[in-house]
Amino acid sequence: MLAELGAYPIATIQERARARRDVGKPLIDFSIGDPREPTPPFIAAALRAAVPEVSQYPTTAGLLELRRAISAYLDRRFSVEVDPETQIIPTSGAKEAVFSTPLAFIDRSGPPPAVVFGTPGYPIYERGARFAGADAVGVVLGGDFVFRAGDISGGVWERARLVWTCTPHNPTGAVTSLEDLTGLVARCREHGALLLSDECYADIYEPAAFPDGPPSALQAAGPGAEGVLAFFSCSKRSGMTGYRSGAIVGDAAAVAALKDLRTATGTASPEFVQAAAVAAWADDAHAARRREIFAEKRAVLRKAFADLGYRTVASDAGLYLWVEVPDDLAVTDRLLDDGVVVSPGRYFGEGGSGHLRLALVPTVEECEAAVDVLGRCLG
């Protein structure tokens, strides 16, 4: 299966960037969503204070204190009530959770059920589905890059076991409305499919576009979140990419199945990392400050592309800028030769060609420096 899927596409861009960096050439890297702003000091302090004298295995269920902190966050952010005892499971970041979740729900004894996802999209949806033995079905998204229930054909719905959505969307930053999320929930319930909603960028958005923030599938699901699991992460919200801390929230029976799977694989977040996550989820002020920084970067780059005559699509939320270009591979090569690293849209699947994805990870000053390179290469 690994040989069949090949290397993770963005890794090839990183190898070229590393070669340039190794010979001392300047580089501004927009290719991977790993922000450079320091982790808020109170989070690091919470981790240090929790490192025990004797190290022991963490439990799969995680600390009740963490589950309560996540529950309180969801109440503040979405006015959603979830039971920390039965509806939340901490994870070692979101990527491993996205990849491994299909293993808990795909029955390989008969014809392979379908795992459905929008494309372009996060490549791990397809990879996790295929490793679990499912039929990975990518649905090409329309011009606004919002995934709706009507985008999935009747025949695919009949075979669907899991349906992935992502809001704010990676790679485009499109936001799915509560109405469209409600439509997805209803159709999934009608066909006995589980809706998996990747909401790792829920706290990165333009307040002018979304005064209350992007909505959650948990709001559409209602009490108990029947048939819905939402995936959250401290990585971008709190600058904790290296801590690897996330959570899956929703349908209690589905959470119980995931707990069984994750106990069998020994996948659990260290308790000192969980202590840091407790501090992070309990505080909204640092997330608001980070949101302002990302908005400043977005404004610099959006104006630069607009001045050059290139259209930015969606991109009012999430960590990315999604820009229309004539040839995404050619433009990526041209920019890399001049020290700016971006990701070609086709690396995120069908429907992504003709776009660039820029992760808003360099500093504001680096974004301003990149404007000069954009002008030279694309003007």
LUMGU-468596 format. One record per residue (C-alpha): residue in three letters; x, y, z. Coordinates in Angstrom, 2 decimals. Layout:
+------+---------+---------+---------+
| code |       X |       Y |       Z |
+------+---------+---------+---------+
|  Ala |       X |       Y |       Z |
...
+------+---------+---------+---------+
END
This chain:
+------+---------+---------+---------+
| code |       X |       Y |       Z |
+------+---------+---------+---------+
|  Met |    0.00 |    0.00 |    0.00 |
|  Leu |    2.81 |    2.44 |    0.80 |
|  Ala |    4.47 |    1.74 |   -2.54 |
|  Glu |    1.14 |    2.19 |   -4.31 |
|  Leu |    0.42 |    5.56 |   -2.68 |
|  Gly |    3.95 |    6.87 |   -3.09 |
|  Ala |    5.60 |    9.61 |   -1.07 |
|  Tyr |    3.58 |   12.36 |    0.58 |
|  Pro |    3.52 |   14.94 |   -2.27 |
|  Ile |    4.57 |   18.02 |   -0.33 |
|  Ala |    7.68 |   16.14 |    0.84 |
|  Thr |    9.15 |   16.53 |   -2.66 |
|  Ile |    8.83 |   20.31 |   -2.44 |
|  Gln |   10.45 |   20.24 |    0.99 |
|  Glu |   13.42 |   18.29 |   -0.32 |
|  Arg |   14.09 |   20.94 |   -2.96 |
|  Ala |   13.67 |   23.69 |   -0.38 |
|  Arg |   16.08 |   21.94 |    1.98 |
|  Ala |   18.71 |   21.70 |   -0.75 |
|  Arg |   18.46 |   25.44 |   -1.30 |
|  Arg |   18.67 |   26.12 |    2.43 |
|  Asp |   21.69 |   23.82 |    2.83 |
|  Val |   23.78 |   25.89 |    0.42 |
|  Gly |   22.93 |   29.10 |    2.25 |
|  Lys |   20.41 |   30.56 |   -0.19 |
|  Pro |   17.53 |   32.62 |    1.26 |
|  Leu |   14.19 |   30.87 |    1.62 |
|  Ile |   10.67 |   31.92 |    2.61 |
|  Asp |    8.61 |   28.78 |    3.11 |
|  Phe |    4.81 |   28.86 |    2.67 |
|  Ser |    4.49 |   25.14 |    1.91 |
|  Ile |    3.70 |   23.47 |    5.26 |
|  Gly |    1.22 |   24.64 |    7.90 |
|  Asp |    3.68 |   24.88 |   10.79 |
|  Pro |    3.45 |   28.44 |   12.18 |
|  Arg |    6.58 |   30.15 |   13.53 |
|  Glu |    5.02 |   32.26 |   16.27 |
|  Pro |    6.20 |   31.12 |   19.73 |
|  Thr |    3.93 |   28.87 |   21.73 |
|  Pro |    2.34 |   31.04 |   24.46 |
|  Pro |    4.59 |   30.78 |   27.55 |
|  Phe |    1.78 |   29.73 |   29.90 |
|  Ile |    1.26 |   26.57 |   27.81 |
|  Ala |    4.93 |   25.58 |   27.95 |
|  Ala |    4.94 |   26.30 |   31.69 |
|  Ala |    1.96 |   23.99 |   32.19 |
|  Leu |    3.78 |   21.21 |   30.36 |
|  Arg |    6.99 |   21.63 |   32.38 |
|  Ala |    5.09 |   21.63 |   35.64 |
|  Ala |    3.38 |   18.37 |   34.73 |
|  Val |    6.49 |   16.34 |   33.81 |
|  Pro |    6.50 |   13.61 |   36.48 |
|  Glu |    9.43 |   12.22 |   38.42 |
|  Val |    8.32 |    8.73 |   37.40 |
|  Ser |    7.12 |    8.28 |   33.82 |
|  Gln |    4.15 |    5.97 |   33.33 |
|  Tyr |    1.85 |    5.03 |   30.47 |
|  Pro |   -1.03 |    7.44 |   29.73 |
|  Thr |   -4.54 |    6.05 |   29.38 |
|  Thr |   -6.35 |    6.02 |   26.04 |
|  Ala |   -9.31 |    7.88 |   27.56 |
|  Gly |   -7.04 |   10.73 |   28.62 |
|  Leu |   -7.26 |   13.00 |   31.63 |
|  Leu |  -10.77 |   13.88 |   32.73 |
|  Glu |   -9.47 |   17.40 |   33.39 |
|  Leu |   -8.59 |   17.71 |   29.69 |
|  Arg |  -11.90 |   16.33 |   28.52 |
|  Arg |  -13.69 |   18.81 |   30.76 |
|  Ala |  -11.57 |   21.68 |   29.40 |
|  Ile |  -12.47 |   20.69 |   25.83 |
|  Ser |  -16.14 |   20.41 |   26.77 |
|  Ala |  -16.05 |   23.90 |   28.30 |
|  Tyr |  -14.35 |   25.28 |   25.17 |
|  Leu |  -17.03 |   23.78 |   22.91 |
|  Asp |  -19.72 |   25.36 |   25.09 |
|  Arg |  -18.06 |   28.79 |   24.88 |
|  Arg |  -17.22 |   28.60 |   21.20 |
|  Phe |  -20.25 |   26.83 |   19.69 |
|  Ser |  -22.84 |   26.76 |   22.52 |
|  Val |  -22.68 |   22.97 |   22.26 |
|  Glu |  -22.90 |   20.66 |   25.28 |
|  Val |  -20.99 |   17.37 |   25.17 |
|  Asp |  -20.41 |   14.82 |   27.91 |
|  Pro |  -16.69 |   14.75 |   28.81 |
|  Glu |  -17.12 |   11.21 |   30.14 |
|  Thr |  -18.43 |    9.64 |   26.93 |
|  Gln |  -18.17 |   12.04 |   23.99 |
|  Ile |  -14.51 |   13.17 |   23.96 |
|  Ile |  -11.26 |   11.31 |   23.38 |
|  Pro |   -7.88 |   13.11 |   23.30 |
|  Thr |   -5.52 |   12.29 |   20.43 |
|  Ser |   -1.85 |   12.68 |   19.60 |
|  Gly |   -2.57 |   15.52 |   17.21 |
|  Ala |   -5.16 |   15.49 |   14.45 |
|  Lys |   -3.24 |   13.85 |   11.60 |
|  Glu |   -2.88 |   10.44 |   13.26 |
|  Ala |   -6.51 |   10.62 |   14.35 |
|  Val |   -7.72 |   11.39 |   10.82 |
|  Phe |   -5.58 |    8.59 |    9.39 |
|  Ser |   -6.52 |    5.91 |   11.91 |
|  Thr |  -10.23 |    6.60 |   12.44 |
|  Pro |  -11.44 |    4.54 |    9.42 |
|  Leu |   -9.81 |    1.46 |   10.96 |
|  Ala |  -12.50 |    1.49 |   13.65 |
|  Phe |  -15.44 |    1.57 |   11.24 |
|  Ile |  -14.56 |   -0.18 |    7.98 |
|  Asp |  -15.77 |   -3.80 |    7.71 |
|  Arg |  -13.42 |   -5.69 |    5.39 |
|  Ser |  -15.42 |   -8.93 |    5.38 |
|  Gly |  -17.54 |   -7.96 |    2.35 |
|  Pro |  -17.44 |   -5.54 |   -0.58 |
|  Pro |  -15.45 |   -2.46 |    0.46 |
|  Pro |  -17.66 |    0.39 |    1.70 |
|  Ala |  -16.95 |    3.93 |    0.53 |
|  Val |  -15.14 |    6.64 |    2.43 |
|  Val |  -16.13 |    9.91 |    0.76 |
|  Phe |  -14.23 |   13.20 |    0.85 |
|  Gly |  -14.04 |   16.43 |   -1.11 |
|  Thr |  -11.17 |   17.09 |   -3.50 |
|  Pro |   -8.98 |   19.06 |   -3.46 |
|  Gly |   -8.51 |   18.23 |    0.19 |
|  Tyr |   -6.22 |   16.98 |    2.91 |
|  Pro |   -4.48 |   13.90 |    1.41 |
|  Ile |   -4.75 |   11.93 |    4.66 |
|  Tyr |   -8.49 |   11.33 |    4.16 |
|  Glu |   -7.74 |    9.17 |    1.14 |
|  Arg |   -4.67 |    7.53 |    2.63 |
|  Gly |   -6.42 |    6.53 |    5.85 |
|  Ala |   -9.39 |    5.16 |    3.93 |
|  Arg |   -7.26 |    3.04 |    1.64 |
|  Phe |   -5.16 |    1.63 |    4.47 |
|  Ala |   -8.41 |    0.62 |    6.19 |
|  Gly |   -9.48 |   -1.30 |    3.07 |
|  Ala |  -12.24 |    1.10 |    1.99 |
|  Asp |  -13.04 |    2.44 |   -1.44 |
|  Ala |  -11.73 |    6.02 |   -1.26 |
|  Val |  -14.13 |    8.23 |   -3.26 |
|  Gly |  -13.03 |   11.79 |   -3.96 |
|  Val |  -15.79 |   14.21 |   -4.99 |
|  Val |  -14.55 |   17.19 |   -6.98 |
|  Leu |  -15.69 |   20.39 |   -5.29 |
|  Gly |  -17.39 |   23.28 |   -7.08 |
|  Gly |  -16.05 |   26.77 |   -7.57 |
|  Asp |  -16.56 |   27.89 |   -3.98 |
|  Phe |  -14.87 |   24.70 |   -2.66 |
|  Val |  -17.65 |   23.98 |   -0.17 |
|  Phe |  -18.63 |   20.30 |    0.21 |
|  Arg |  -22.42 |   19.82 |    0.17 |
|  Ala |  -24.64 |   16.75 |    0.48 |
|  Gly |  -25.87 |   17.24 |   -3.09 |
|  Asp |  -22.32 |   16.86 |   -4.42 |
|  Ile |  -22.44 |   13.12 |   -3.63 |
|  Ser |  -24.30 |   10.95 |   -6.14 |
|  Gly |  -27.04 |    8.57 |   -5.04 |
|  Gly |  -24.96 |    5.53 |   -5.90 |
|  Val |  -22.08 |    6.71 |   -3.74 |
|  Trp |  -24.43 |    7.52 |   -0.87 |
|  Glu |  -25.66 |    3.92 |   -0.96 |
|  Arg |  -22.09 |    2.66 |   -0.36 |
|  Ala |  -20.93 |    5.40 |    2.01 |
|  Arg |  -19.79 |    4.38 |    5.49 |
|  Leu |  -17.78 |    7.50 |    6.32 |
|  Val |  -18.03 |   11.02 |    4.88 |
|  Trp |  -15.26 |   13.54 |    5.53 |
|  Thr |  -15.85 |   17.26 |    5.47 |
|  Cys |  -13.41 |   20.01 |    6.44 |
|  Thr |  -14.32 |   23.51 |    7.59 |
|  Pro |  -12.50 |   25.84 |    7.41 |
|  His |  -11.26 |   23.89 |    4.43 |
|  Asn |   -7.70 |   22.81 |    3.79 |
|  Pro |   -6.36 |   23.85 |    1.26 |
|  Thr |   -8.76 |   26.66 |    0.28 |
|  Gly |   -9.98 |   28.28 |    3.49 |
|  Ala |  -13.63 |   27.91 |    2.40 |
|  Val |  -16.16 |   27.75 |    5.24 |
|  Thr |  -19.19 |   25.47 |    5.22 |
|  Ser |  -22.37 |   27.18 |    6.44 |
|  Leu |  -24.46 |   25.75 |    9.25 |
|  Glu |  -27.20 |   25.10 |    6.68 |
|  Asp |  -24.86 |   23.02 |    4.51 |
|  Leu |  -23.51 |   21.16 |    7.55 |
|  Thr |  -27.09 |   20.39 |    8.55 |
|  Gly |  -27.68 |   18.99 |    5.07 |
|  Leu |  -24.66 |   16.72 |    5.36 |
|  Val |  -25.74 |   15.48 |    8.78 |
|  Ala |  -29.24 |   14.69 |    7.53 |
|  Arg |  -28.08 |   12.78 |    4.46 |
|  Cys |  -25.50 |   10.83 |    6.45 |
|  Arg |  -28.16 |    9.79 |    8.93 |
|  Glu |  -30.50 |    8.85 |    6.10 |
|  His |  -27.89 |    6.51 |    4.62 |
|  Gly |  -26.34 |    5.22 |    7.84 |
|  Ala |  -23.01 |    6.95 |    7.22 |
|  Leu |  -20.86 |    8.58 |    9.89 |
|  Leu |  -19.99 |   12.23 |    9.25 |
|  Leu |  -16.39 |   13.08 |   10.14 |
|  Ser |  -15.84 |   16.83 |   10.35 |
|  Asp |  -12.25 |   18.12 |   10.36 |
|  Glu |  -12.45 |   21.42 |   12.26 |
|  Cys |   -8.81 |   21.91 |   13.18 |
|  Tyr |   -8.85 |   25.50 |   11.84 |
|  Ala |  -12.08 |   26.54 |   13.55 |
|  Asp |  -10.43 |   29.38 |   15.48 |
|  Ile |   -8.52 |   30.92 |   12.57 |
|  Tyr |  -10.79 |   33.24 |   10.60 |
|  Glu |  -11.45 |   36.82 |    9.55 |
|  Pro |  -13.84 |   38.31 |   12.13 |
|  Ala |  -15.31 |   40.65 |    9.51 |
|  Ala |  -16.37 |   37.65 |    7.43 |
|  Phe |  -17.41 |   35.46 |   10.37 |
|  Pro |  -18.31 |   37.55 |   13.43 |
|  Asp |  -19.23 |   34.43 |   15.42 |
|  Gly |  -16.55 |   32.23 |   13.87 |
|  Pro |  -17.11 |   29.33 |   11.46 |
|  Pro |  -19.81 |   26.89 |   12.63 |
|  Ser |  -19.29 |   23.28 |   13.72 |
|  Ala |  -20.95 |   20.06 |   12.59 |
|  Leu |  -21.66 |   19.49 |   16.29 |
|  Gln |  -24.10 |   22.40 |   16.13 |
|  Ala |  -25.84 |   20.81 |   13.16 |
|  Ala |  -25.92 |   17.42 |   14.90 |
|  Gly |  -27.81 |   18.58 |   17.98 |
|  Pro |  -27.78 |   16.96 |   21.44 |
|  Gly |  -25.87 |   13.68 |   21.54 |
|  Ala |  -24.24 |   14.37 |   18.15 |
|  Glu |  -25.71 |   11.17 |   16.71 |
|  Gly |  -23.71 |   10.02 |   13.69 |
|  Val |  -21.18 |   12.88 |   13.87 |
|  Leu |  -17.56 |   13.13 |   14.99 |
|  Ala |  -15.66 |   16.43 |   14.95 |
|  Phe |  -11.86 |   16.64 |   15.00 |
|  Phe |  -10.07 |   19.45 |   16.83 |
|  Ser |   -6.44 |   20.41 |   17.36 |
|  Cys |   -4.26 |   22.68 |   19.48 |
|  Ser |   -1.71 |   22.97 |   16.68 |
|  Lys |   -2.80 |   26.14 |   14.90 |
|  Arg |   -5.12 |   27.58 |   17.54 |
|  Ser |   -2.41 |   27.53 |   20.19 |
|  Gly |    0.91 |   27.16 |   18.35 |
|  Met |    1.36 |   23.59 |   19.57 |
|  Thr |    2.20 |   21.70 |   16.37 |
|  Gly |    5.13 |   19.95 |   18.03 |
|  Tyr |    3.11 |   18.98 |   21.09 |
|  Arg |    0.82 |   16.75 |   18.98 |
|  Ser |   -2.43 |   17.34 |   20.84 |
|  Gly |   -5.96 |   17.07 |   19.49 |
|  Ala |   -9.35 |   15.56 |   20.22 |
|  Ile |  -12.26 |   13.71 |   18.64 |
|  Val |  -15.71 |   14.74 |   19.87 |
|  Gly |  -19.25 |   13.56 |   19.19 |
|  Asp |  -21.33 |   10.39 |   18.95 |
|  Ala |  -20.74 |    8.41 |   22.16 |
|  Ala |  -20.95 |    4.98 |   20.49 |
|  Ala |  -18.42 |    6.04 |   17.84 |
|  Val |  -16.12 |    7.48 |   20.52 |
|  Ala |  -16.33 |    4.15 |   22.39 |
|  Ala |  -15.31 |    2.28 |   19.21 |
|  Leu |  -12.35 |    4.62 |   18.76 |
|  Lys |  -11.35 |    4.09 |   22.38 |
|  Asp |  -11.25 |    0.32 |   21.75 |
|  Leu |   -9.14 |    0.81 |   18.62 |
|  Arg |   -6.74 |    3.24 |   20.23 |
|  Thr |   -6.32 |    1.03 |   23.31 |
|  Ala |   -5.35 |   -1.85 |   21.03 |
|  Thr |   -2.74 |    0.27 |   19.22 |
|  Gly |   -1.43 |    1.98 |   22.36 |
|  Thr |   -2.11 |    5.42 |   20.90 |
|  Ala |   -2.38 |    7.98 |   23.69 |
|  Ser |   -1.14 |   11.49 |   24.36 |
|  Pro |    1.45 |   11.85 |   27.18 |
|  Glu |   -0.14 |   13.29 |   30.31 |
|  Phe |    2.26 |   16.23 |   30.52 |
|  Val |    1.19 |   17.18 |   26.98 |
|  Gln |   -2.43 |   16.81 |   28.07 |
|  Ala |   -1.72 |   19.20 |   30.96 |
|  Ala |   -0.47 |   21.78 |   28.45 |
|  Ala |   -3.61 |   21.21 |   26.38 |
|  Val |   -5.79 |   21.83 |   29.45 |
|  Ala |   -4.21 |   25.26 |   29.75 |
|  Ala |   -4.60 |   25.94 |   26.03 |
|  Trp |   -8.27 |   24.98 |   25.74 |
|  Ala |   -9.12 |   26.97 |   28.86 |
|  Asp |   -7.86 |   30.25 |   27.38 |
|  Asp |   -9.35 |   32.08 |   24.38 |
|  Ala |   -7.30 |   35.30 |   24.52 |
|  His |   -4.13 |   33.79 |   23.06 |
|  Ala |   -6.15 |   32.27 |   20.19 |
|  Ala |   -7.60 |   35.71 |   19.40 |
|  Arg |   -4.12 |   37.26 |   19.32 |
|  Arg |   -2.88 |   34.56 |   16.95 |
|  Arg |   -5.94 |   35.11 |   14.76 |
|  Glu |   -4.97 |   38.78 |   14.40 |
|  Ile |   -1.43 |   37.85 |   13.32 |
|  Phe |   -2.68 |   35.44 |   10.65 |
|  Ala |   -5.12 |   38.09 |    9.42 |
|  Glu |   -2.25 |   40.56 |    9.02 |
|  Lys |   -0.26 |   38.07 |    6.97 |
|  Arg |   -3.30 |   37.25 |    4.85 |
|  Ala |   -3.90 |   40.93 |    4.11 |
|  Val |   -0.29 |   41.47 |    2.94 |
|  Leu |   -0.34 |   38.51 |    0.57 |
|  Arg |   -3.90 |   38.94 |   -0.70 |
|  Lys |   -3.13 |   42.54 |   -1.71 |
|  Ala |    0.10 |   41.48 |   -3.42 |
|  Phe |   -1.67 |   38.89 |   -5.57 |
|  Ala |   -4.54 |   41.28 |   -6.33 |
|  Asp |   -2.10 |   43.98 |   -7.45 |
|  Leu |   -0.54 |   41.43 |   -9.81 |
|  Gly |   -3.94 |   40.46 |  -11.23 |
|  Tyr |   -4.31 |   37.06 |   -9.54 |
|  Arg |   -7.58 |   36.07 |   -7.85 |
|  Thr |   -7.65 |   34.74 |   -4.30 |
|  Val |  -10.45 |   32.18 |   -3.82 |
|  Ala |  -12.27 |   31.71 |   -0.47 |
|  Ser |   -9.38 |   32.10 |    2.03 |
|  Asp |  -11.31 |   34.09 |    4.65 |
|  Ala |  -10.57 |   31.43 |    7.27 |
|  Gly |   -8.07 |   28.70 |    8.01 |
|  Leu |   -4.33 |   28.93 |    7.70 |
|  Tyr |   -4.05 |   29.15 |    3.92 |
|  Leu |   -4.30 |   31.45 |    0.93 |
|  Trp |   -5.68 |   29.77 |   -2.23 |
|  Val |   -4.75 |   31.62 |   -5.41 |
|  Glu |   -5.70 |   31.03 |   -9.06 |
|  Val |   -2.73 |   30.78 |  -11.45 |
|  Pro |   -2.41 |   29.58 |  -15.07 |
|  Asp |   -0.08 |   26.64 |  -14.26 |
|  Asp |    0.46 |   25.74 |  -10.62 |
|  Leu |    3.53 |   23.55 |  -11.21 |
|  Ala |    5.27 |   26.12 |  -13.41 |
|  Val |    4.59 |   28.95 |  -10.96 |
|  Thr |    5.74 |   26.81 |   -8.03 |
|  Asp |    9.03 |   26.10 |   -9.82 |
|  Arg |    9.53 |   29.75 |  -10.73 |
|  Leu |    8.97 |   30.93 |   -7.18 |
|  Leu |   11.17 |   28.22 |   -5.68 |
|  Asp |   14.03 |   29.21 |   -7.95 |
|  Asp |   13.76 |   32.69 |   -6.40 |
|  Gly |   13.49 |   31.47 |   -2.80 |
|  Val |    9.74 |   31.34 |   -2.12 |
|  Val |    8.24 |   27.91 |   -1.42 |
|  Val |    4.54 |   27.30 |   -2.11 |
|  Ser |    2.44 |   24.18 |   -2.75 |
|  Pro |    0.89 |   23.49 |   -6.17 |
|  Gly |   -2.86 |   22.95 |   -5.89 |
|  Arg |   -2.81 |   19.66 |   -7.76 |
|  Tyr |   -0.94 |   18.10 |   -4.82 |
|  Phe |   -4.25 |   18.24 |   -2.93 |
|  Gly |   -6.13 |   16.16 |   -5.46 |
|  Glu |   -8.37 |   16.55 |   -8.47 |
|  Gly |   -9.81 |   20.04 |   -8.79 |
|  Gly |   -6.73 |   21.67 |   -7.30 |
|  Ser |   -4.80 |   22.29 |  -10.52 |
|  Gly |   -4.48 |   25.92 |  -11.47 |
|  His |   -4.13 |   27.08 |   -7.88 |
|  Leu |   -1.41 |   27.71 |   -5.33 |
|  Arg |   -1.66 |   27.12 |   -1.60 |
|  Leu |    0.31 |   29.42 |    0.67 |
|  Ala |    0.40 |   28.50 |    4.36 |
|  Leu |    0.48 |   31.64 |    6.49 |
|  Val |    3.46 |   30.47 |    8.51 |
|  Pro |    6.33 |   32.91 |    7.76 |
|  Thr |    6.45 |   36.06 |    9.87 |
|  Val |    4.69 |   39.23 |    8.77 |
|  Glu |    8.10 |   40.64 |    7.81 |
|  Glu |    8.86 |   37.57 |    5.69 |
|  Cys |    5.47 |   37.88 |    4.01 |
|  Glu |    6.32 |   41.46 |    3.11 |
|  Ala |    9.70 |   40.33 |    1.73 |
|  Ala |    7.95 |   37.65 |   -0.32 |
|  Val |    5.88 |   40.35 |   -2.03 |
|  Asp |    9.01 |   41.51 |   -3.86 |
|  Val |    9.67 |   37.97 |   -5.12 |
|  Leu |    6.05 |   37.62 |   -6.24 |
|  Gly |    6.40 |   40.82 |   -8.21 |
|  Arg |    9.58 |   39.67 |   -9.95 |
|  Cys |    8.29 |   36.19 |  -10.77 |
|  Leu |    4.64 |   36.88 |  -11.57 |
|  Gly |    4.47 |   40.52 |  -12.57 |
+------+---------+---------+---------+
END
